[in-house]
């Protein structure tokens, strides 16, 4: 059950970063091992934006697609993601954004379990490293906006 978290201080305003994270269809442009993405549904309900999306991850020929439920709580500047379908038994990740002067502190944590026990063991060993690479890619792209 890989579990990890990262925190980054990014020189962008909070709203820009939240919109950047919610722009799921652009993930393949800059996230390592993200091959494709597709948003099926995006709707705004009161103080919440709800998105249903697929991400295809891996390296050909070893790829997998998982469907996720993304909820952005506007009042608390919090994005919560869970899996709906795919190669995961479960997925839970959270994004939190705290504005500090001309920067935004971005907290990201993820906890998941892959259905394939062997892959789960492999991911447990190297997941923090992989998450750091993903966070680096997000930060680099966000700072170039």
C-alpha positions as a Markdown table, in Angstrom:
| # | Residue | x | y | z |
|---|---|---|---|---|
| 1 | Unk | 0.0 | 0.0 | 0.0 |
| 2 | Unk | 2.1 | 2.9 | -1.2 |
| 3 | Unk | 1.6 | 6.1 | 0.7 |
| 4 | Unk | 3.6 | 9.3 | 0.3 |
| 5 | Unk | 3.3 | 13.1 | 0.5 |
| 6 | Unk | 5.1 | 16.1 | -0.7 |
| 7 | Unk | 5.0 | 19.8 | 0.0 |
| 8 | Unk | 6.2 | 22.5 | -2.5 |
| 9 | Unk | 6.4 | 26.3 | -2.3 |
| 10 | Unk | 5.5 | 27.6 | -5.7 |
| 11 | Unk | 5.7 | 31.2 | -6.9 |
| 12 | Unk | 2.2 | 31.4 | -8.2 |
| 13 | Unk | -1.1 | 32.5 | -6.7 |
| 14 | Unk | -3.4 | 29.9 | -5.2 |
| 15 | Unk | -6.2 | 30.2 | -7.8 |
| 16 | Unk | -3.8 | 29.7 | -10.7 |
| 17 | Unk | -2.4 | 26.5 | -9.1 |
| 18 | Unk | -5.8 | 25.1 | -8.3 |
| 19 | Unk | -7.0 | 25.6 | -11.9 |
| 20 | Unk | -3.7 | 24.1 | -13.1 |
| 21 | Unk | -4.3 | 20.9 | -11.0 |
| 22 | Unk | -7.9 | 20.7 | -12.3 |
| 23 | Unk | -6.8 | 20.9 | -15.9 |
| 24 | Unk | -6.5 | 17.1 | -16.1 |
| 25 | Unk | -6.5 | 16.9 | -19.9 |
| 26 | Unk | -3.1 | 18.6 | -20.0 |
| 27 | Unk | -1.3 | 16.1 | -17.7 |
| 28 | Unk | 0.2 | 14.0 | -20.5 |
| 29 | Unk | 2.1 | 17.1 | -21.7 |
| 30 | Unk | 4.3 | 17.2 | -18.6 |
| 31 | Unk | 3.7 | 14.4 | -16.1 |
| 32 | Unk | 6.2 | 11.5 | -16.3 |
| 33 | Unk | 4.5 | 8.2 | -17.4 |
| 34 | Unk | 1.1 | 9.9 | -18.0 |
| 35 | Unk | 0.3 | 8.8 | -21.5 |
| 36 | Unk | -3.3 | 10.0 | -21.9 |
| 37 | Unk | -6.2 | 11.7 | -20.0 |
| 38 | Unk | -9.8 | 12.1 | -20.7 |
| 39 | Unk | -12.4 | 14.1 | -18.8 |
| 40 | Unk | -15.9 | 12.6 | -19.0 |
| 41 | Unk | -17.8 | 14.9 | -16.9 |
| 42 | Unk | -17.2 | 18.3 | -15.2 |
| 43 | Unk | -19.9 | 20.1 | -13.3 |
| 44 | Unk | -20.1 | 22.8 | -10.8 |
| 45 | Unk | -22.5 | 22.3 | -7.8 |
| 46 | Unk | -22.6 | 25.2 | -5.3 |
| 47 | Unk | -19.2 | 25.3 | -3.7 |
| 48 | Unk | -17.8 | 22.2 | -5.4 |
| 49 | Unk | -16.5 | 21.3 | -8.8 |
| 50 | Unk | -16.9 | 17.6 | -9.6 |
| 51 | Unk | -14.8 | 15.8 | -12.4 |
| 52 | Unk | -14.9 | 12.3 | -13.6 |
| 53 | Unk | -11.7 | 11.5 | -15.6 |
| 54 | Unk | -9.4 | 8.8 | -16.8 |
| 55 | Unk | -5.6 | 8.7 | -16.6 |
| 56 | Unk | -3.6 | 6.3 | -18.6 |
| 57 | Unk | -0.2 | 5.7 | -17.0 |
| 58 | Unk | 2.8 | 3.5 | -17.6 |
| 59 | Unk | 5.3 | 3.0 | -20.4 |
| 60 | Unk | 4.3 | 1.2 | -23.5 |
| 61 | Unk | 3.5 | -1.7 | -23.8 |
| 62 | Unk | 2.8 | -1.7 | -20.0 |
| 63 | Unk | 0.0 | 0.8 | -19.5 |
| 64 | Unk | -3.1 | 0.9 | -17.4 |
| 65 | Unk | -6.1 | 3.3 | -17.2 |
| 66 | Unk | -7.9 | 4.2 | -14.1 |
| 67 | Unk | -11.0 | 6.3 | -13.7 |
| 68 | Unk | -11.1 | 8.8 | -10.8 |
| 69 | Unk | -13.6 | 11.0 | -9.1 |
| 70 | Unk | -12.2 | 14.5 | -8.4 |
| 71 | Unk | -13.9 | 16.9 | -6.1 |
| 72 | Unk | -12.7 | 20.5 | -5.6 |
| 73 | Unk | -14.1 | 22.1 | -2.4 |
| 74 | Unk | -14.0 | 25.8 | -3.1 |
| 75 | Unk | -14.5 | 26.9 | 0.5 |
| 76 | Unk | -11.5 | 25.0 | 1.8 |
| 77 | Unk | -9.3 | 25.1 | -1.3 |
| 78 | Unk | -9.0 | 21.3 | -1.2 |
| 79 | Unk | -9.0 | 18.8 | -4.0 |
| 80 | Unk | -9.9 | 15.2 | -3.1 |
| 81 | Unk | -9.5 | 12.3 | -5.5 |
| 82 | Unk | -10.7 | 8.7 | -5.3 |
| 83 | Unk | -10.7 | 5.9 | -7.8 |
| 84 | Unk | -13.8 | 4.6 | -9.5 |
| 85 | Unk | -12.4 | 1.9 | -11.7 |
| 86 | Unk | -9.2 | 0.4 | -13.0 |
| 87 | Unk | -6.1 | -1.4 | -11.7 |
| 88 | Unk | -6.4 | 0.0 | -8.2 |
| 89 | Unk | -8.2 | -1.5 | -5.2 |
| 90 | Unk | -8.3 | 2.1 | -3.9 |
| 91 | Unk | -6.9 | 5.5 | -4.4 |
| 92 | Unk | -7.1 | 8.5 | -2.2 |
| 93 | Unk | -5.2 | 11.7 | -2.8 |
| 94 | Unk | -5.5 | 15.2 | -1.5 |
| 95 | Unk | -4.3 | 18.6 | -2.6 |
| 96 | Unk | -4.2 | 21.5 | -0.2 |
| 97 | Unk | -3.2 | 25.1 | -1.1 |
| 98 | Unk | -2.1 | 27.8 | 1.4 |
| 99 | Unk | -1.2 | 31.2 | 0.0 |
| 100 | Unk | 1.9 | 32.8 | 1.6 |
| 101 | Unk | 2.9 | 36.3 | 0.3 |
| 102 | Unk | 3.7 | 35.8 | -3.4 |
| 103 | Unk | 3.9 | 32.0 | -3.0 |
| 104 | Unk | 1.5 | 29.1 | -2.5 |
| 105 | Unk | 2.4 | 26.2 | -0.4 |
| 106 | Unk | 1.0 | 23.1 | -2.1 |
| 107 | Unk | 0.5 | 19.9 | 0.0 |
| 108 | Unk | -0.1 | 16.7 | -1.9 |
| 109 | Unk | -0.6 | 13.3 | -0.4 |
| 110 | Unk | -1.5 | 10.0 | -2.0 |
| 111 | Unk | -2.4 | 6.6 | -0.7 |
| 112 | Unk | -3.3 | 3.7 | -3.0 |
| 113 | Unk | -3.2 | 0.0 | -3.5 |
| 114 | Unk | -2.8 | -1.8 | -6.8 |
| 115 | Unk | -4.8 | -4.9 | -7.4 |
| 116 | Unk | -1.7 | -6.8 | -8.6 |
| 117 | Unk | 0.1 | -7.7 | -5.4 |
| 118 | Unk | 3.5 | -8.0 | -7.1 |
| 119 | Unk | 3.3 | -4.5 | -8.6 |
| 120 | Unk | 2.1 | -3.2 | -5.3 |
| 121 | Unk | 5.3 | -4.4 | -3.6 |
| 122 | Unk | 7.5 | -2.8 | -6.3 |
| 123 | Unk | 5.6 | 0.5 | -6.1 |
| 124 | Unk | 5.9 | 0.5 | -2.3 |
| 125 | Unk | 9.7 | 0.5 | -2.6 |
| 126 | Unk | 10.0 | 3.4 | -5.1 |
| 127 | Unk | 6.9 | 5.4 | -4.7 |
| 128 | Unk | 8.2 | 8.4 | -2.7 |
| 129 | Unk | 10.9 | 8.8 | -5.4 |
| 130 | Unk | 8.3 | 8.7 | -8.2 |
| 131 | Unk | 6.1 | 11.1 | -6.3 |
| 132 | Unk | 9.0 | 13.6 | -6.0 |
| 133 | Unk | 9.5 | 13.4 | -9.8 |
| 134 | Unk | 5.8 | 14.0 | -10.4 |
| 135 | Unk | 5.9 | 17.0 | -8.0 |
| 136 | Unk | 9.0 | 18.3 | -9.7 |
| 137 | Unk | 7.1 | 18.2 | -13.1 |
| 138 | Unk | 4.1 | 19.9 | -11.6 |
| 139 | Unk | 6.2 | 22.7 | -10.1 |
| 140 | Unk | 8.3 | 23.2 | -13.2 |
| 141 | Unk | 5.2 | 23.5 | -15.4 |
| 142 | Unk | 3.3 | 25.7 | -12.9 |
| 143 | Unk | 6.2 | 28.1 | -12.6 |
| 144 | Unk | 6.4 | 28.4 | -16.4 |
| 145 | Unk | 2.7 | 29.5 | -16.7 |
